[in-house]
Amino acid sequence: MKDNWRNNYRIVAPIKGLVHRFAYLGLVLAAAALMLLGKADVLLVERARTHITDALAPILDVLSRPIATAAELADQVAVMIDLHAENDRLREERARLLHWQTVARRLDAENKAFRDLLNFKPVSDSTFITARVIADSGGAFANSLVVNAGSRDGVDKGQAAVTGEGLVGRIHGVGARSARVLLITDLNSRIPALIESTNTRAILAGNNSERPYLIYPPSGAAVSLGDRIVSSGHGGAFPPGLPIGVVALISDGGIEVEPYVKRDRIEYVRVVNFGLKGILQSPRERAPGAETRQP
Amino acid sequence: MRPTLWQRLDAVARNLTPFGLTLVLVIFSVVPLHLPDFQRVAPGLALMAVYHWAIYRPNLLPASIVFLIGVLQDALTGMPLGVSALVFLTVYGVVLSQRRFFAGKSFVIVWLGFALVAAGAAVQSWLLVSVFNTAFLNPKAAFYQYVVTVGAFPLLAWIFLRWQRTFLRLE
């Protein structure tokens, strides 16, 4: 009996080893093939990704809640600690904002008058969906969020995700109950932007670091530190004027922009449908050529 | 004596736990923690799991499962599909080929081994993602992530070892 087993073992073991080795090599090739497929057929692979994320969305939703609550508690403690300083700051800010309010009222009235003069029809039929962030897959290699609203809530590819501070990113993939937001810091993010003070156009490109940078500014464009960067509305992806960030560093390497939105602070985003179809609806939405069209 | 149905179910359930734990880690690693600047350097939890189980119980975490875990991680994090799968399989293969070396070694050696393997994995991911995007990625974030991953390894390894001693008897 024992001999028999030993004999069997002597024959079976090498075969088993061989099978294992081939299975391993097969899996390595499969992984490489998956990468190539991701290059060749973006839509197919993105759809697969969306399905997987969508299936796990309920789990992520449940997991993210207690952690968000804990973070909120920690925030509250921090707020308690510097309540006094915060109060002073807010008082100062209020005085400044009151001034701005008068300016805004005046401008609003002026605007209305001009519109009447021009018979201008405003495009203000934007709707928004508030969604919770259920996954933040940061890391060195990709920068995206998953939110718990999907196509059944009206989220569609190409819509802008914003918070009160500014632009977060745009909707990249949509499942039934979840959607992926490609952050403006992601390597594949290209947003037509405007340097507000000089009305200069450029493209805001992500590079997976915390600061995206401006590419293709017209030669001789005047940029200075602290300039506000807003979306330009070109390419029909976003409406003009969404705040993005401020110029934080100008060097030979490029113009770095510090986004207004701090990624670890994002708990809810508003997915805004501005009713703009834009170029992002086309299947080749990643092709930067379409977005970098310059006048 | 033949084990009863319950005993067999129990054994199957226990043997599924390395896979289950790894799965939980993959999902947990994308949950937003709202810690300042943490998400950029969040440790590669799944990588630690693959390394640990490849050393101690490779039969409970076969290559096919490692592949699936990698694909899942790619899908959730938004990385190109296949990158983590390839990296995890490489780690798995390297560790299995050196398994005899790790047998009976002290934890410090296992940790040092992880530091080496994780460095290889970081470089491999960086290269793969750079090639995939045909862009030069800034290696800084990948480096910090590597440091955090190596630093966090003992904690997770301790949990795994405890788990393994409690629930997974040697076959």
Contacts between the chains, C-beta under 8 A, distances in Angstrom:
chain1	res1	chain2	res2	distance
A	20	B	63	7.6
A	23	B	63	6.2
A	23	B	64	7.1
A	24	B	63	4.9
A	24	B	89	7.2
A	24	B	93	6.2
A	27	B	63	5.2
A	27	B	64	6.4
A	27	B	66	7.7
A	27	B	67	4.5
A	27	B	85	7.8
A	27	B	89	5.7
A	28	B	86	6.6
A	28	B	89	5.2
A	28	B	90	7.6
A	28	B	93	7.7
A	30	B	67	6.7
A	30	B	85	7.7
A	31	B	67	6.4
A	31	B	70	6.7
A	31	B	71	7.8
A	31	B	82	4.7
A	31	B	85	3.9
A	31	B	86	4.0
A	31	B	89	6.1
A	32	B	82	6.7
A	32	B	86	6.2
A	33	B	82	7.5
A	34	B	71	7.0
A	34	B	81	5.1
A	34	B	82	3.3
A	34	B	85	6.7
A	35	B	80	5.8
A	35	B	81	6.9
A	35	B	82	3.7
A	35	B	83	6.4
A	35	B	86	7.1
A	35	B	128	7.1
A	35	B	132	6.3
A	37	B	81	7.6
A	37	B	82	7.8
A	38	B	80	5.1
A	38	B	81	5.0
A	38	B	82	6.4
A	38	B	132	7.3
A	39	B	132	6.9
A	45	B	81	5.2
A	48	B	75	7.2
A	48	B	81	7.0
A	49	B	74	7.8
A	49	B	75	4.6
A	49	B	78	7.6
A	49	B	81	6.4
A	52	B	71	7.9
A	52	B	72	6.6
A	52	B	75	4.0
A	52	B	76	7.2
A	53	B	75	6.2
A	53	B	76	6.3
A	56	B	27	6.5
A	56	B	76	6.9
A	59	B	27	6.1
A	60	B	27	6.8
A	60	B	30	7.0
A	60	B	31	6.6
A	63	B	27	7.0
A	63	B	28	7.0
A	63	B	31	4.8
A	64	B	31	5.3
A	64	B	32	5.8
A	67	B	31	6.0
A	67	B	32	7.0
A	67	B	33	5.9
A	67	B	34	6.9
A	68	B	32	7.3
A	68	B	34	6.6
A	71	B	33	7.3
A	71	B	34	3.6
A	71	B	35	7.7
A	133	B	32	5.4
A	134	B	31	7.8
A	134	B	32	7.5
A	135	B	30	4.1
A	135	B	31	6.5
A	135	B	32	6.7
A	135	B	76	6.5
A	136	B	30	6.6
A	136	B	31	7.6
A	136	B	32	3.8
A	136	B	33	7.8
A	136	B	39	5.0
A	137	B	30	4.6
A	137	B	39	8.0
A	137	B	76	6.0
A	137	B	77	3.7
A	137	B	78	5.2
A	137	B	79	8.0
A	138	B	39	3.3
A	138	B	40	5.0
A	138	B	42	6.5
A	139	B	39	7.3
A	139	B	40	6.7
A	139	B	42	6.3
A	139	B	77	6.1
A	139	B	79	7.8
A	139	B	141	7.4
A	139	B	145	6.3
A	140	B	40	7.2
A	140	B	125	7.9
A	140	B	126	7.3
A	140	B	137	7.2
A	140	B	138	8.0
A	140	B	139	7.9
A	140	B	141	3.6
A	140	B	142	3.9
A	140	B	144	7.8
A	140	B	145	5.3
A	141	B	77	7.5
A	141	B	79	5.1
A	141	B	83	7.4
A	141	B	125	6.3
A	141	B	126	7.7
A	141	B	129	4.5
A	141	B	137	7.2
A	141	B	142	7.3
A	142	B	77	5.5
A	142	B	78	3.9
A	142	B	79	4.7
A	142	B	129	7.9
A	143	B	78	7.6
A	144	B	77	7.8
A	144	B	78	3.9
A	145	B	32	7.7
A	146	B	30	7.5
A	146	B	76	7.7
A	180	B	78	6.4
A	182	B	78	7.8
A	186	B	78	7.8
A	187	B	133	5.5
A	187	B	135	6.1
A	187	B	137	7.1
A	188	B	133	7.2
A	207	B	135	7.8
A	207	B	137	7.7
A	207	B	138	6.4
A	208	B	137	6.0
A	208	B	138	6.5
A	208	B	141	6.7
A	209	B	138	5.3
A	209	B	140	7.4
A	209	B	141	6.7
A	210	B	37	7.7
A	210	B	40	6.9
A	262	B	36	7.7
A	263	B	39	6.6
A	264	B	32	7.8
A	264	B	33	7.9
A	264	B	34	5.4
A	264	B	35	6.1
A	264	B	36	5.0
A	264	B	37	6.7
A	264	B	38	6.8
A	264	B	39	6.4
A	265	B	34	7.3
A	266	B	32	7.7
A	267	B	32	7.6
A	267	B	34	7.0
